[in-house]
Amino acid sequence: MCSSVIAMYTVHPTLLIGPADWQAERMPKGEFFLRIDTLWQTFPAAKRAIVYGDSRHHAELAYFTNLVPKLDAAVALLTRNGDEGLLVGGGPNMLDAARPLTWIEEIAPLGDGKVIGPWAAGDEQQGPEGTLSIGAGYMPTALRQNILGTIRGGDALPDATPHAWRLMRRKSPRELASIGEACAILDAAITAIAGAHRGGAGVTTAVLAGERSAIVRGAQDVRTLFSTDAGRVLRPFEGLIDRPVDPLQVYVAIRRFNYWAEGFAHFSRRPIAAAAKADEGLQLALRSIRPGTRVRDIASVVAAAIRPYRPHPVTEHAFATAIGLALEEPPYTDVVDAFEAGETYSLKVGASDGTEQHAIASAMIVVRDDGNEVLWIGPRQTNGKESA
């Protein structure tokens, strides 16, 4: 089970619960212009770009427009001459709802997507390389056919999605500030859960205390998982669980200003050797990570540190994942070769004996030129006792 599976099995809200408006003082237009200009520099023959996003897959769209679709899909139309437009699904009634979410002023209904064909045609003498596609792989089949089928050479449009992923990896100071805000709310949520657990609260009450704390602090999205079997299996809410659980393993993901932070925390009133081992492995990883360090080398060091326990199934193939505008940014876990300067990661170290003891410790970091900086770290476990 990898972190992408974790994201899949948390309960996603139908609508974003917190503020998602574009805030110019936090992420000015110049930040988006720089990203778009870098795209054109990489593809000198391109004059236009189609960027798709929906309520589930929208990191690329948010990167260029700040828009996170709440229900229906949206398509950004970018041009080299700076004439940007945005098409949003859901009909004309959704136009006013979308305007505060983006810096782009020209907004129109997406409809069936066929309107994009004439726009993308541009210079009839220019081949399909004149229009880039980003995020087209996420499109529903019918919409993809309507959009690309109306563009001459649409099936051969250059896919700039992998390049967008590369741009997204190195975080700017403003992006790091947004991730820092998400980490602060994550810390408050974990602290609230810890306090409720210490007070003898049931699972539902404890986890909801964390969610409530995050919402009060302006979280845009909150997702949680918890375990009722000593940390062996993580699950979403399916009903009320009033009984206290000890040990309690939780997972919390927070989005703020479109950027994510996530963390695991393990709480118990008695010594849990697996928890102490997981924390030991995490501390060792934090001391070892710097630019160019190979992910699999750190994973091997961690595996040795947690012996005689083995990696928890949740973290075995998801020890380090890039995080930012998506809970897990591409390239995904098994593709990442080495840690990169400027990138933010979610580190997860799990220890399990396969039967009775299971625990996961985690941290959020940004890799610097000379090492790494911890943005958030869960409560430490020393001989099973929590410490700050």
C-alpha positions in Angstrom: 0.0 0.0 0.0 1.6 3.3 -1.1 0.8 6.9 -0.4 -1.3 7.2 -3.5 -3.5 4.5 -2.1 -3.7 6.4 1.2 -4.9 9.5 -0.7 -7.5 7.3 -2.5 -9.0 5.9 0.6 -9.3 9.0 2.7 -12.8 10.6 2.5 -12.7 13.4 0.0 -15.2 16.3 0.6 -17.7 17.1 -2.2 -16.7 20.7 -1.9 -13.6 22.4 -0.6 -14.4 23.4 3.0 -12.1 26.4 3.3 -10.9 29.4 1.4 -9.5 28.7 -2.1 -9.5 32.3 -3.5 -6.5 33.6 -5.3 -4.6 36.0 -3.0 -2.4 38.3 -5.0 -0.3 39.3 -2.0 0.5 35.6 -1.4 1.0 34.4 -5.0 1.2 37.5 -7.3 0.6 37.3 -11.0 4.4 37.5 -11.6 4.8 34.1 -10.1 2.4 32.6 -12.6 3.9 34.6 -15.5 7.4 33.2 -14.7 6.1 29.7 -14.8 4.4 30.2 -18.1 7.4 31.9 -19.6 9.6 29.0 -18.6 7.2 26.7 -20.4 7.6 28.7 -23.6 11.4 28.7 -23.3 11.4 24.9 -23.2 9.1 24.7 -26.3 10.2 27.5 -28.6 7.9 26.3 -31.5 4.8 26.4 -29.3 2.3 29.3 -29.4 -0.5 27.9 -27.2 -1.1 25.4 -24.4 -4.2 23.5 -23.2 -4.0 22.8 -19.5 -6.7 20.4 -18.1 -7.7 19.9 -14.4 -10.7 18.5 -12.5 -11.6 18.0 -8.8 -9.3 15.1 -8.5 -6.3 15.9 -10.8 -5.6 19.6 -10.8 -2.0 20.2 -9.7 -0.9 21.3 -13.1 -3.9 23.5 -13.6 -3.4 25.1 -10.2 0.3 25.6 -10.9 -0.4 27.8 -13.9 -3.8 29.4 -12.9 -4.3 29.0 -9.1 -7.6 27.4 -9.9 -8.7 24.2 -8.1 -11.9 23.0 -9.6 -14.5 22.3 -6.9 -16.9 20.1 -8.9 -16.6 20.1 -12.7 -13.5 20.2 -14.9 -11.7 23.3 -16.2 -9.3 24.0 -19.1 -6.8 26.9 -19.2 -5.9 28.3 -22.6 -2.4 29.8 -22.5 -0.8 31.8 -25.3 2.7 33.0 -25.9 1.4 36.6 -26.4 -0.1 36.6 -22.9 -3.8 36.3 -24.0 -4.9 33.7 -21.4 -8.4 32.3 -21.0 -10.2 29.8 -18.7 -13.1 27.5 -19.6 -15.0 26.1 -16.6 -17.5 23.2 -16.5 -20.9 23.3 -14.9 -22.6 25.9 -17.1 -22.8 29.7 -17.0 -23.8 29.7 -13.3 -20.3 28.5 -12.4 -18.5 31.5 -14.0 -18.9 33.8 -11.1 -17.9 31.1 -8.6 -14.7 30.6 -10.5 -13.6 34.2 -10.9 -12.2 34.6 -7.3 -10.2 31.4 -7.6 -7.8 32.6 -10.4 -5.9 35.5 -11.7 -7.1 34.9 -15.2 -9.9 37.4 -16.1 -11.3 35.9 -19.3 -13.6 33.0 -18.2 -16.2 31.2 -20.3 -18.2 27.9 -20.1 -16.3 24.8 -21.1 -19.4 23.1 -22.5 -18.4 20.0 -24.5 -15.0 21.3 -25.2 -15.4 21.8 -28.9 -14.9 25.5 -28.7 -11.2 24.8 -28.0 -10.7 23.5 -31.6 -11.0 26.9 -33.4 -8.9 28.6 -30.7 -6.1 26.0 -31.0 -6.1 26.1 -34.8 -4.3 29.5 -34.8 -2.0 29.8 -37.8 -3.2 27.2 -40.3 0.3 26.9 -41.6 1.6 25.7 -38.2 1.5 22.0 -37.5 0.2 20.4 -34.3 3.5 21.2 -32.5 2.1 24.8 -32.1 -0.2 23.7 -29.3 0.9 21.9 -26.2 -1.3 19.7 -24.0 -0.9 19.4 -20.2 -2.9 17.1 -18.2 -4.7 15.6 -21.2 -4.3 12.1 -19.8 -6.7 13.0 -17.0 -9.5 13.9 -19.4 -12.6 11.8 -19.7 -12.7 10.0 -23.0 -15.6 12.0 -24.5 -14.1 15.3 -23.5 -10.7 14.4 -24.9 -12.2 13.4 -28.2 -14.2 16.6 -28.4 -11.2 18.7 -27.7 -8.4 17.0 -29.5 -10.7 15.7 -32.3 -11.5 19.3 -33.4 -7.8 20.3 -33.5 -5.9 19.6 -36.7 -3.3 17.0 -35.7 -4.8 16.9 -32.2 -3.6 13.3 -31.6 -0.1 14.4 -32.1 -0.1 17.4 -29.8 3.2 17.5 -27.8 2.5 16.4 -24.2 4.2 18.9 -21.9 2.9 17.3 -18.7 6.2 15.7 -17.7 7.9 19.1 -18.2 5.2 20.8 -16.0 6.0 18.2 -13.3 9.7 19.1 -13.4 8.8 22.8 -13.1 6.6 22.0 -10.1 9.3 20.1 -8.2 11.5 23.1 -7.1 9.5 25.2 -4.8 9.7 29.0 -4.8 9.9 30.9 -1.5 6.2 31.8 -1.8 5.3 28.1 -2.4 7.3 27.1 0.7 5.5 29.8 2.7 2.1 28.2 1.7 3.4 24.7 2.6 4.6 26.1 5.9 1.1 27.4 6.6 -0.3 23.9 5.9 2.3 22.4 8.2 1.3 24.8 11.0 -2.3 23.7 10.7 -1.2 20.0 10.5 0.7 20.5 13.8 -2.3 22.0 15.5 -4.5 19.1 14.3 -2.1 16.5 15.5 -1.8 18.3 18.8 -5.6 18.4 19.2 -5.9 14.6 18.5 -3.1 13.9 21.0 -4.8 16.0 23.7 -8.2 14.2 23.1 -6.5 10.8 23.2 -4.8 11.6 26.5 -8.1 12.6 27.9 -9.6 9.2 27.2 -11.7 10.3 24.2 -13.0 7.7 21.7 -11.6 7.4 18.3 -14.3 9.5 16.6 -14.0 12.3 19.1 -10.2 12.4 19.0 -9.9 12.5 15.2 -12.7 15.0 14.9 -11.0 17.2 17.4 -8.1 17.4 14.9 -10.3 18.0 12.0 -12.2 20.7 13.8 -8.9 22.4 14.8 -7.8 22.4 11.2 -11.1 23.9 9.9 -11.0 26.7 12.5 -7.5 27.6 11.3 -8.6 27.9 7.7 -7.8 24.6 6.2 -8.9 24.3 2.6 -9.2 20.5 2.8 -8.8 18.0 5.6 -8.4 14.2 5.2 -7.9 11.7 7.9 -7.3 8.0 8.5 -6.9 6.1 11.7 -6.4 2.6 13.0 -8.4 0.5 15.5 -6.1 -2.5 15.5 -2.9 -1.1 17.0 -1.8 0.5 13.8 -1.9 -2.5 11.5 -4.6 -1.1 9.1 -5.5 2.5 8.4 -9.1 3.2 7.6 -11.5 6.2 6.9 -14.6 7.1 8.9 -17.4 4.6 8.1 -19.4 5.2 11.3 -19.0 6.4 14.9 -16.4 4.7 17.1 -16.9 5.9 20.7 -14.5 3.6 22.4 -11.0 4.7 23.2 -8.2 3.0 21.3 -4.6 2.6 22.6 -2.3 2.7 20.8 -3.9 5.1 18.3 -2.2 5.6 14.9 -3.6 8.5 12.8 -2.9 10.1 9.4 -3.8 13.7 8.7 -3.5 15.6 5.4 -4.1 19.4 5.3 -4.4 21.7 2.3 -3.9 25.5 2.7 -3.5 28.0 -0.2 -3.7 25.0 -2.5 -0.6 23.3 -1.0 -0.6 20.1 1.0 1.1 18.9 4.2 0.6 15.4 5.6 1.7 13.5 8.6 1.4 10.3 10.7 1.4 10.2 14.4 1.3 7.4 17.0 -0.1 7.8 20.5 0.0 5.4 23.4 0.0 5.5 27.2 2.4 2.6 27.4 5.8 1.8 25.8 5.5 0.6 22.2 8.8 -0.7 20.9 7.8 -0.5 17.3 7.0 3.3 17.7 10.4 4.0 19.2 12.1 2.1 16.3 10.1 4.0 13.7 11.1 7.3 15.3 14.7 6.1 15.4 14.6 5.3 11.7 13.1 8.7 10.9 15.7 10.6 12.9 18.5 8.7 11.0 16.9 9.6 7.7 16.7 13.3 8.6 20.4 13.3 9.5 21.3 11.7 6.2 19.3 13.4 3.5 20.9 16.0 1.3 20.8 16.9 -2.5 21.8 13.9 -4.6 21.2 11.3 -1.8 19.6 8.3 -3.4 16.2 7.5 -2.0 16.8 3.8 -2.0 20.0 4.2 -0.1 18.2 6.0 2.7 15.4 3.4 2.6 18.1 0.7 3.1 19.5 2.6 6.1 16.1 3.0 7.6 15.3 -0.7 7.1 18.4 -1.6 9.0 17.6 0.9 11.8 14.2 -0.5 12.6 15.3 -4.2 12.8 14.1 -6.6 14.1 10.9 -5.0 12.8 10.2 -4.8 9.1 8.8 -1.8 7.2 5.1 -1.2 7.7 3.0 -2.1 4.6 1.9 1.5 4.3 5.4 2.9 4.0 7.3 0.0 2.5 7.1 1.5 -1.0 6.3 5.1 -0.1 9.2 6.1 2.3 9.7 9.4 0.6 7.2 11.2 -1.7 7.2 14.6 -3.3 4.4 16.8 -2.0 3.1 20.2 -2.9 0.1 21.0 -5.1 -0.8 17.3 -4.9 -0.5 14.9 -2.0 2.0 13.0 -4.1 3.5 14.9 -6.9 5.0 13.1 -9.9 7.4 11.4 -10.5 5.9 9.0 -8.1 7.5 7.0 -5.3 9.1 4.1 -7.2 10.5 6.5 -9.9 12.2 9.1 -7.7 16.0 8.3 -7.8 17.5 11.0 -5.6 16.5 13.9 -3.4 16.6 17.3 -5.1 17.4 20.7 -3.7 14.4 22.9 -3.5 11.9 20.1 -3.4 9.5 19.3 -0.5 9.0 15.7 0.7 6.8 13.7 3.0 9.0 11.2 4.9 7.2 8.1 6.4 9.0 5.5 8.4 6.9 2.5 9.6 7.8 -0.5 11.7 5.8 -3.6 12.1 6.3 -7.1 13.5 3.4 -8.4 11.4 1.2 -9.3 14.3 0.9 -7.0 17.3 3.1 -4.0 17.0 2.8 -1.4 14.2 3.7 2.2 14.1 4.4 5.0 11.6 6.4 8.2 12.3 6.7 11.0 9.7 8.1 14.4 8.9 7.8 17.1 6.2 11.0 18.5 4.9 12.5 20.8 2.2 15.9 19.8 0.8 18.4 22.6 1.0 21.8 22.8 -0.7 23.6 21.7 2.4 21.1 19.2 3.8 17.4 19.5 4.7 15.1 21.6 6.8 12.3 20.0 8.8 9.0 21.8 8.2 7.0 19.5 10.5 7.7 16.4 12.5 5.3 14.2 14.5 5.5 13.6 18.2 8.7 11.6 19.0 8.5 8.2 20.6 11.1 7.3 23.1 10.5 3.9 24.8 6.9 4.4 23.8 6.4 7.8 25.5 5.5 10.8 23.6 7.7 13.9 23.6 7.7 17.2 21.8 
